Structure formats: C-alpha cells, structure tokens
Amino acid sequence: MSTTTITFINTPVFSPASSAFVADAVSTVRAALSRVRTFLTQSAEHRERAYEEAYLCESVDRYDLEFRMRELARANPQPYWMTGLGR
C-alpha cells in the first residue's frame, strides 16, 4: 500500500474584493434604496408632475417650450370644462 501526499499551492479560494468594487456596490445599493423610498413616499401625481417639469425645463427657447407644453397637453387630454374653452 502506497501513500500519496497531496500538496496544495497556497492560493485563496476567494480573493478579497477591492475597495473600489465595494464602494461601487454600496453606492449602487444606496441609490436603489433611495429610488424605492422615493417611489413609496411620493404619489403618482407628484412623480408625473416632477417628470413634466423636468421635461419642460429641458427646452432651449420659447418655441420649444410651447411645443413641449402642447405635446404634454395632447398626451394628457382634459375634459372641456377644465380647459376654459367651454364658455
């Protein structure tokens, strides 16, 4: 009966993560939790209004602003009595 000795090379099974990777992972998780918190605390109307305001703020001049306002008005039609045109 022969005995065989096995020698292992000193390599770790799991290498420790770099600090940059850990920092990126922490910031990603923190951003995701922030978005979830915002989603749960704000109403749908508030989020929609914030989206529309941000969209309108991206306009470059008055004509672009008016175009974007008409575009939003067409996307979200209101009853005639809310527009002021039904007098």
C-alpha positions in Angstrom: 0.0 0.0 0.0 1.5 3.3 -1.1 0.6 6.6 0.4 0.4 9.6 -1.8 0.9 13.1 -0.4 -1.0 15.9 -1.9 0.4 19.4 -1.7 -1.7 22.4 -2.4 -0.5 25.6 -3.8 -1.2 28.5 -1.4 -4.0 30.2 -3.4 -7.0 31.5 -1.7 -10.3 30.2 -2.9 -11.9 33.6 -2.6 -9.8 36.7 -3.3 -10.9 39.7 -1.2 -12.8 42.4 -3.1 -11.1 45.6 -3.9 -12.2 48.7 -2.0 -13.3 50.4 -5.3 -15.6 47.4 -6.0 -17.1 47.5 -2.5 -17.6 51.3 -2.8 -19.4 50.9 -6.1 -21.6 48.2 -4.8 -22.5 50.2 -1.7 -23.3 53.3 -3.8 -25.5 51.2 -6.2 -27.4 49.7 -3.3 -27.8 53.1 -1.7 -29.1 54.6 -4.9 -31.6 51.7 -5.4 -32.9 52.1 -1.9 -33.3 55.8 -2.4 -35.3 55.3 -5.5 -37.5 52.7 -3.8 -38.1 55.1 -0.8 -39.0 57.9 -3.3 -41.4 55.6 -5.1 -43.1 54.6 -1.9 -43.3 58.1 -0.4 -44.4 60.1 -3.4 -47.8 59.9 -5.0 -48.2 59.1 -8.7 -49.4 62.7 -9.4 -46.3 64.1 -7.8 -44.0 61.9 -9.8 -45.8 62.7 -13.0 -45.7 66.5 -12.3 -41.9 66.2 -11.5 -41.4 64.4 -14.8 -43.3 67.0 -16.7 -41.4 69.9 -15.1 -38.1 68.3 -15.8 -39.1 67.7 -19.4 -40.2 71.4 -19.8 -37.0 72.6 -18.2 -35.0 71.0 -21.0 -36.5 73.3 -23.6 -34.0 75.6 -25.3 -36.2 78.5 -26.2 -39.7 79.8 -26.0 -40.9 78.0 -29.1 -39.5 74.7 -27.9 -41.2 75.3 -24.5 -44.6 75.9 -26.2 -44.1 72.8 -28.4 -43.4 70.7 -25.3 -46.4 72.2 -23.5 -48.7 71.3 -26.4 -47.2 67.9 -26.6 -47.9 67.2 -22.9 -51.4 68.6 -23.3 -52.1 66.3 -26.2 -50.8 63.3 -24.3 -53.0 64.1 -21.2 -56.3 65.3 -22.5 -58.6 67.0 -20.1 -62.4 67.4 -20.2 -63.7 70.5 -22.0 -64.9 72.2 -18.7 -61.3 72.1 -17.3 -59.7 73.8 -20.3 -61.6 77.0 -20.1 -62.8 76.7 -23.7 -66.3 75.6 -22.9 -67.7 79.0 -22.0 
